[in-house]
Every structure is written in C-alpha cells, then in structure tokens.
C-alpha cells in the first residue's frame, strides 16, 4: 500500500478510528504503549495493564474463549474500558508474542 492510498483511507475513518490510528502510530514510533507496561521482574516480563499484574495475553485468551468486555470489566474491577482498548491495540500489533505467551501457559 502506498502512502497516497493510506491517506485516502485514513480520511474516511471516523474521529474515534482516527484517534486510535494516531495512538498506534505514536506508540509504534516510540516503542511505548499507552497503559501497557513491561518489567522483567513482573509476570516474567510479559506486557501487563498499567500498574497491575494482569498480562495482555490473559485478556486476549479470555476474549478468545468468549469472554465479553463487560465480563472482563466485572471480573477485573481494577480495569477500565480504556485498559481493554489499550490491550486490544497492543495485541493487534504484537500477535506473535501474545500467541506465544498463550501457548506457553497452555503447555505449563
């Protein structure tokens, strides 16, 4: 895809989708993900929701098993809807790492 093609598609996005695209681009440039933290000494270095020990791979796994966002927010009261949005965005750009983490847990 060329930049010209991308530009026309970006202009067709809703304001919310444009904001998400901007967040994705900024995060990918800086290597930081809003609301997502990784520390070697927390959950084996897996990406977690900010200031928690809830790994992104766990949320993705639960979602794959049919958990709704409403269920996740109820089951994990420290999470917000923004946390889930950040987790899905992170997972969409780190699919290989998320899949590997899910597989590691299945093998354990």
KAURPE-V481647 format. One record per residue. RES is the residue in three letters. SS is DSSP state (@ for helix, = for strand, . for the rest). NEAR is the number of other ideal C-beta (glycine too) atoms within 8 Angstrom. Layout:
BEGIN
res->RES ss->SS near->NEAR
res->RES ss->SS near->NEAR
END
This chain:
BEGIN
res->UNK ss->. near->3
res->UNK ss->. near->5
res->UNK ss->@ near->5
res->UNK ss->@ near->6
res->UNK ss->@ near->8
res->UNK ss->@ near->9
res->UNK ss->@ near->8
res->UNK ss->@ near->8
res->UNK ss->@ near->8
res->UNK ss->@ near->9
res->UNK ss->@ near->6
res->UNK ss->. near->5
res->UNK ss->. near->9
res->UNK ss->. near->5
res->UNK ss->@ near->6
res->UNK ss->@ near->6
res->UNK ss->@ near->8
res->UNK ss->@ near->10
res->UNK ss->@ near->8
res->UNK ss->@ near->10
res->UNK ss->@ near->10
res->UNK ss->@ near->8
res->UNK ss->@ near->10
res->UNK ss->@ near->10
res->UNK ss->@ near->8
res->UNK ss->@ near->8
res->UNK ss->@ near->13
res->UNK ss->@ near->8
res->UNK ss->@ near->6
res->UNK ss->@ near->6
res->UNK ss->. near->5
res->UNK ss->. near->5
res->UNK ss->= near->9
res->UNK ss->. near->7
res->UNK ss->. near->9
res->UNK ss->= near->13
res->UNK ss->= near->9
res->UNK ss->. near->9
res->UNK ss->. near->7
res->UNK ss->. near->5
res->UNK ss->. near->4
res->UNK ss->. near->10
res->UNK ss->@ near->7
res->UNK ss->@ near->4
res->UNK ss->@ near->8
res->UNK ss->. near->10
res->UNK ss->. near->12
res->UNK ss->= near->15
res->UNK ss->= near->14
res->UNK ss->. near->8
res->UNK ss->. near->4
res->UNK ss->. near->8
res->UNK ss->. near->6
res->UNK ss->. near->10
res->UNK ss->= near->11
res->UNK ss->@ near->15
res->UNK ss->@ near->13
res->UNK ss->@ near->8
res->UNK ss->@ near->14
res->UNK ss->@ near->13
res->UNK ss->@ near->10
res->UNK ss->@ near->10
res->UNK ss->@ near->9
res->UNK ss->@ near->7
res->UNK ss->. near->6
res->UNK ss->. near->5
res->UNK ss->. near->8
res->UNK ss->. near->6
res->UNK ss->@ near->7
res->UNK ss->@ near->6
res->UNK ss->@ near->9
res->UNK ss->@ near->14
res->UNK ss->@ near->12
res->UNK ss->@ near->7
res->UNK ss->@ near->7
res->UNK ss->. near->8
res->UNK ss->. near->6
res->UNK ss->. near->5
res->UNK ss->. near->11
res->UNK ss->. near->6
res->UNK ss->@ near->7
res->UNK ss->@ near->7
res->UNK ss->@ near->11
res->UNK ss->@ near->13
res->UNK ss->@ near->9
res->UNK ss->@ near->13
res->UNK ss->@ near->14
res->UNK ss->@ near->9
res->UNK ss->@ near->13
res->UNK ss->@ near->12
res->UNK ss->@ near->13
res->UNK ss->@ near->7
res->UNK ss->@ near->9
res->UNK ss->. near->10
res->UNK ss->@ near->8
res->UNK ss->@ near->6
res->UNK ss->@ near->8
res->UNK ss->@ near->12
res->UNK ss->@ near->8
res->UNK ss->@ near->8
res->UNK ss->@ near->11
res->UNK ss->@ near->12
res->UNK ss->@ near->8
res->UNK ss->@ near->8
res->UNK ss->@ near->9
res->UNK ss->@ near->6
res->UNK ss->@ near->5
res->UNK ss->. near->4
END
